Amino acid sequence: MFRKVKTKDKEIDITSLNDILHTGRRLINIGYFMAIICLVLAGTYLLREWHILGYIGELLRVISPIFVGFILAWLCVPMVSTLESKKIPRLLSCIIIYLGIILFITLLCWALIPTLASQLADFAQALPDIVKEITSFTDGIFDSFSNSMFSSSELRNNIYGSIEGFAVDLTTNLPHHLFNFGKALISGGLNVVLGLMLGFYVLYDFDKFNEGINNMLPSNWRDGYKDLTNRLNSSLRNYVQGVFIVMFLVFVTQSIGLTIAGLKAPLLFAMFCALTDIIPYFGPYIGAIPAIIVGFTMSPIVGICVIISIIVVQMLENNFYQPLIMGHTMKLHPVTIMIGLLVFQHFFGILGMIVATPAIACIKVILTFIDEKYNISDKVVGDDNN
C-alpha cells in the first residue's frame, strides 16, 4: 500500500514538473517577444531624438560607393567560397563572379531601359486624359451622394484641388523633374560603377578584413564574435538574396499579367509593384493601388483585369515564391513583424518599413546568442522549479 502511494506521488510530481517546465518556456518566449519590442522602441526613439538617422543618411550618401561595394562583396562571399572549394584561385573566382554580375546588369539594362523609357513617355502623354478620367470617376461617386444628407462639396473641392494641383505641377515642371531624374540616374550610375570597383577589392580581401577585426578583439571574445557574425551573416544574407529573387519574379509575372490586362506602361507599374514588395504584408497593397486606379480610368474591364492579375501574382508569391525561396529565413512570428513595421513606419516612414524585418531579425539573433552564452532561460526555468 505504501509503495503504491509513493509511486503515484512520484508520477504526479513528474507531471507537475513537466507542466512547470512547459510554462517556463512559454514565459521565456513571451519575454523574448517583449524584449524585442522594447529594444526596437528604445532604439528608434533614441535614433529619432538624437537625430542619428539623419547623420547616418548623410554619411551613407557621402560614402555610398564604399557602402555599395561592401554590400555587394558581402553578398558575393558565399559564391567565391564555393568556387574556392572547387580549387579555383580566389582572384579568378572574384573575376568570374564579377563578370557574371556585369553581364547580368548589362542584359537587364539592354532589355528594360528602352522599353521603360518608351512606356514612361507614353504614360506622360496620356496623363492629362488619365487625370480627366479620375476626375469624372470621382465626380460620379460624389453625384451618387448628392441626394443624401451627406455634404460632399467641401471634400469634392479638396480632392479636385489636389488632383489639379498634381497635374499642373507635373506638366509644368516636367522638364525640371526629368532633369533631376537624369541627374540622379547619372549620379547613381557613377556610384554603382565606383561601388563595383571598390567591391572587387573588398571581396578579394574580405577574409583578411574579417580576420583583422577578429584579431583586434580580446582572445576570450573571438569565438563568440565568430559565432555571432556567422549567424547574423547567414540570416541577413539569405533574407536579402531571397528578397531580390522574389522581387525579380514578381516583376516578371506582374509584367506579363498587366500586359495581358491591357494596362498602359505595364513594365513601369510592375517595377513599382516589385519595389514595394520588399515591405512585408503592406507592400503588395501599396504597389497595387496606382495600377488599379489607372486601369479603371482606362475602362472597367481593364481595371478588373488588373485586379485579377495582381491577385494571381500575390497567390503565386504567397504559395510558391515565398515558401520555396524565402522559407523560414527570418524565423519571426508574423505579429512581431507587424509590430516592427508599425513602429519603424511611425519613426522613419517607408525606409523604416523596409529595414524593419532584418533589424528585428538581427535583434532576435543577438538575444538568442546572449541566451545561449549565459544560459538565461535555463536559469529562469531553474528558478521557477525552485
C-alpha positions in Angstrom: 0.0 0.0 0.0 2.8 2.4 1.0 4.7 1.6 -2.2 1.7 2.3 -4.5 1.1 5.7 -2.9 4.7 6.6 -3.2 4.8 5.6 -6.9 1.6 7.6 -7.5 3.0 10.7 -5.8 6.2 10.3 -7.8 4.2 10.2 -11.1 2.3 13.3 -10.0 5.5 15.2 -9.2 6.9 14.4 -12.7 3.8 15.6 -14.4 3.7 18.8 -12.4 7.4 19.3 -13.1 6.7 18.9 -16.9 3.9 21.5 -16.6 6.2 23.9 -14.8 8.9 23.5 -17.5 6.4 24.0 -20.3 5.0 27.1 -18.6 8.5 28.4 -18.0 9.4 28.0 -21.7 6.3 29.8 -22.7 7.1 32.7 -20.4 10.6 32.8 -21.8 9.2 33.0 -25.4 6.9 35.9 -24.3 9.9 37.5 -22.6 11.8 37.3 -25.9 8.9 38.8 -27.7 8.6 41.7 -25.3 12.4 42.3 -25.2 12.5 42.6 -29.0 9.6 45.1 -28.9 11.2 47.1 -26.1 14.6 47.2 -27.8 13.0 48.3 -31.1 11.1 51.1 -29.4 14.1 52.3 -27.4 16.4 52.2 -30.4 14.0 54.0 -32.7 13.3 56.6 -30.0 17.0 57.3 -29.4 17.7 57.4 -33.2 14.9 60.0 -33.6 15.6 62.1 -30.6 19.4 62.2 -31.1 18.9 62.8 -34.9 21.3 59.9 -35.5 19.4 58.7 -38.6 20.0 62.0 -40.4 23.7 61.8 -39.7 23.8 58.2 -40.9 21.9 59.1 -44.0 24.4 61.9 -44.8 27.3 59.6 -44.1 25.8 56.9 -46.4 25.3 59.5 -49.2 28.9 60.6 -48.9 30.4 57.1 -48.8 27.7 55.4 -50.9 30.2 53.8 -53.3 32.0 52.2 -50.4 28.7 51.1 -48.9 27.6 49.7 -52.3 30.9 47.9 -52.7 30.8 46.4 -49.2 27.2 45.2 -49.6 28.0 43.7 -53.0 31.1 41.9 -51.7 29.2 40.7 -48.6 26.6 39.1 -50.8 29.1 37.5 -53.1 31.3 36.0 -50.4 29.5 32.6 -50.4 29.8 32.3 -54.2 33.5 33.0 -54.0 33.9 30.5 -51.2 32.1 27.9 -53.3 34.4 28.4 -56.3 37.4 28.3 -53.9 36.2 24.9 -52.6 36.5 23.7 -56.2 40.2 24.5 -56.2 39.7 27.8 -58.2 42.1 30.6 -57.0 40.4 33.4 -55.1 41.4 36.1 -57.7 40.0 34.1 -60.5 36.8 33.3 -58.5 36.3 37.1 -57.9 36.8 37.8 -61.6 34.3 35.1 -62.6 31.6 36.4 -60.2 32.1 40.0 -61.3 31.9 39.1 -65.0 28.6 37.4 -64.3 27.3 40.4 -62.3 28.3 42.8 -65.1 26.8 40.6 -67.8 23.5 40.3 -65.9 23.3 44.1 -65.3 24.1 44.8 -68.9 21.5 42.4 -70.2 18.9 43.8 -67.8 19.6 47.4 -68.8 19.6 46.5 -72.5 16.3 44.7 -72.2 14.4 47.1 -69.9 15.7 50.7 -70.2 14.5 51.4 -73.8 11.1 49.8 -73.1 10.7 51.6 -69.8 11.7 54.9 -71.4 9.1 54.4 -74.2 6.4 53.4 -71.8 7.2 56.3 -69.5 6.9 58.8 -72.4 3.6 57.3 -73.5 2.3 57.4 -69.9 3.3 61.1 -69.6 1.4 61.9 -72.8 -1.7 60.0 -71.6 -1.5 61.6 -68.1 -3.9 64.5 -68.8 -6.5 62.1 -70.1 -6.0 59.9 -67.1 -6.5 62.8 -64.7 -9.7 63.7 -66.6 -10.9 60.2 -66.2 -10.1 60.1 -62.5 -11.9 63.5 -62.1 -15.0 62.2 -63.9 -14.9 59.0 -61.9 -14.7 60.9 -58.7 -17.5 63.2 -59.8 -19.8 60.3 -60.4 -19.1 59.0 -56.9 -20.0 62.3 -55.4 -23.1 62.7 -57.5 -24.4 59.5 -56.0 -24.3 61.2 -52.6 -25.9 64.4 -53.8 -29.4 63.4 -52.8 -28.3 62.2 -49.3 -27.8 64.1 -46.1 -24.0 63.8 -46.6 -22.5 67.2 -47.7 -19.7 66.3 -50.0 -19.0 69.7 -51.6 -16.0 70.6 -49.4 -14.5 67.2 -49.8 -15.0 67.3 -53.5 -13.3 70.6 -53.8 -10.3 69.4 -51.8 -9.9 66.3 -53.9 -10.3 68.2 -57.2 -7.8 70.8 -56.0 -5.3 68.0 -55.1 -5.7 66.3 -58.5 -5.5 69.5 -60.5 -2.5 70.7 -58.4 -0.7 67.4 -59.0 -1.5 67.5 -62.8 -0.4 71.2 -63.1 2.8 70.6 -61.1 3.7 67.5 -63.1 3.0 69.1 -66.5 4.6 72.5 -65.9 7.6 71.1 -64.0 8.1 68.0 -66.2 11.3 69.2 -67.7 12.7 70.0 -64.3 11.6 66.7 -62.9 13.2 64.9 -65.9 16.4 66.8 -65.5 16.6 65.9 -61.8 15.7 62.3 -62.6 18.5 62.2 -65.2 20.9 63.8 -62.8 20.1 61.4 -60.1 20.3 58.5 -62.6 23.8 59.5 -63.7 25.0 60.1 -60.2 23.6 56.8 -59.1 25.2 55.1 -62.1 28.6 56.6 -61.2 28.2 55.5 -57.6 27.3 52.0 -58.7 30.4 51.8 -61.0 32.7 53.1 -58.2 30.9 50.6 -55.9 31.6 47.8 -58.3 35.3 48.7 -58.5 35.7 49.0 -54.7 33.6 45.9 -54.1 36.0 43.8 -56.1 38.9 44.8 -53.8 36.8 44.3 -50.7 35.6 40.9 -52.0 39.2 39.8 -52.6 40.4 40.8 -49.1 37.1 40.2 -47.3 38.5 37.3 -45.2 41.6 39.4 -44.3 39.3 42.3 -43.3 37.2 40.0 -41.1 40.3 38.4 -39.6 41.8 41.8 -38.8 38.7 42.7 -36.8 38.8 39.3 -35.1 42.5 39.9 -34.1 41.7 43.2 -32.5 39.3 41.6 -30.1 40.3 40.1 -26.8 41.1 36.4 -27.1 38.2 35.2 -25.0 35.8 37.2 -27.2 36.9 35.8 -30.6 35.0 32.5 -30.6 31.8 34.3 -29.6 32.4 37.1 -32.2 32.9 34.4 -34.9 29.7 32.5 -33.9 27.6 35.7 -33.7 28.8 37.1 -37.0 28.2 33.8 -38.8 24.6 33.7 -37.5 24.0 37.3 -38.5 25.6 36.9 -41.9 23.7 33.7 -42.6 20.3 35.2 -41.6 20.7 38.5 -43.3 22.3 37.2 -46.5 19.6 34.6 -47.0 17.0 37.2 -46.5 18.5 39.8 -48.9 19.1 37.2 -51.6 15.6 35.8 -51.2 14.1 39.3 -51.4 15.9 40.1 -54.6 14.8 36.8 -56.2 11.2 37.3 -55.1 11.2 40.9 -56.4 12.5 39.7 -59.8 9.9 37.0 -60.1 7.1 39.4 -59.0 8.3 41.9 -61.7 8.4 39.3 -64.4 5.0 37.7 -63.6 3.3 41.1 -62.9 4.7 42.5 -66.2 3.1 39.6 -68.1 -0.2 39.9 -66.2 -0.5 43.7 -66.6 0.4 43.5 -70.3 -2.4 40.9 -70.9 -4.7 43.1 -68.9 -4.1 46.0 -71.4 -2.7 48.5 -68.8 -0.7 51.4 -70.1 3.0 51.2 -69.2 2.8 47.7 -67.7 6.6 47.5 -67.0 6.5 50.7 -65.1 3.7 49.6 -62.8 5.2 46.1 -62.5 8.5 47.6 -61.4 6.7 49.7 -58.8 4.9 46.6 -57.5 8.2 44.7 -57.3 9.9 47.6 -55.4 7.1 47.9 -52.9 7.0 44.2 -52.4 10.1 44.5 -50.2 7.8 45.7 -47.5 6.1 42.7 -45.8 2.3 42.5 -45.8 1.7 46.1 -46.7 3.9 46.4 -49.8 1.8 44.5 -52.3 -1.2 46.7 -51.5 0.8 49.9 -51.8 2.1 48.8 -55.2 -1.3 47.7 -56.5 -3.2 50.9 -55.8 -1.7 53.1 -58.7 -2.1 50.2 -61.2 -5.8 49.6 -60.2 -6.6 53.4 -60.4 -5.1 53.8 -63.9 -6.7 50.6 -65.0 -10.2 51.8 -64.1 -9.6 55.1 -65.7 -9.0 53.3 -69.0 -12.1 51.1 -68.7 -13.9 48.9 -66.1 -12.7 45.8 -67.9 -9.1 46.8 -67.8 -9.4 47.7 -64.1 -11.0 44.3 -63.3 -8.3 42.5 -65.3 -5.6 44.4 -63.4 -7.1 43.3 -60.1 -7.2 39.7 -61.3 -3.5 40.0 -62.4 -2.5 41.4 -59.0 -4.4 38.7 -57.1 -2.9 35.9 -59.2 0.6 37.2 -58.7 0.0 37.5 -54.9 -1.2 33.9 -54.8 1.9 32.8 -56.7 4.1 34.8 -54.3 2.3 33.6 -51.1 2.1 29.9 -52.2 5.2 29.4 -54.3 7.8 32.3 -54.2 7.9 32.9 -50.5 7.8 29.3 -49.3 10.3 28.0 -51.9 12.8 30.9 -51.9 12.4 32.6 -48.5 11.1 29.7 -46.5 11.6 30.4 -42.8 14.7 32.6 -43.3 13.9 35.2 -40.6 12.1 32.7 -38.2 9.9 35.6 -36.9 6.3 35.5 -35.8 4.0 37.5 -38.0 2.8 39.5 -35.0 6.4 40.5 -34.3 6.9 41.6 -37.9 3.7 43.6 -37.9 4.5 45.4 -34.7 8.0 46.2 -36.0 6.6 47.5 -39.3 4.2 49.8 -37.5 6.9 51.1 -35.1 9.5 51.7 -37.8 7.0 53.3 -40.1 5.9 55.7 -37.4 9.5 56.8 -36.7 11.2 56.5 -40.2 8.4 56.2 -42.8 8.8 54.0 -45.8 12.5 53.5 -45.3 11.8 52.2 -41.8 9.3 49.6 -43.1 12.0 48.4 -45.5 14.6 47.8 -42.8 12.2 46.7 -40.0 12.2 43.0 -40.7 16.0 42.5 -41.0 16.6 44.8 -38.0 14.2 42.8 -35.8 15.8 39.6 -37.1 19.2 40.8 -36.0 17.9 41.7 -32.6 16.5 38.2 -32.2 19.7 36.6 -33.3 21.7 38.7 -30.7 19.2 37.9 -27.9 19.3 34.2 -28.8 23.1 34.3 -28.8 23.2 36.0 -25.4 20.7 33.5 -24.0 22.8 30.5 -25.2 26.0 32.2 -24.0 24.8 32.8 -20.4 22.1 30.2 -20.2 19.5 32.8 -19.1 16.5 30.6 -20.0 17.9 27.6 -18.0 18.4 29.8 -15.0 14.9 31.2 -15.2 13.4 27.7 -15.5 15.6 26.6 -12.7 14.4 29.5 -10.5 10.8 28.6 -11.3 11.3 25.0 -10.3 13.0 26.0 -7.0 
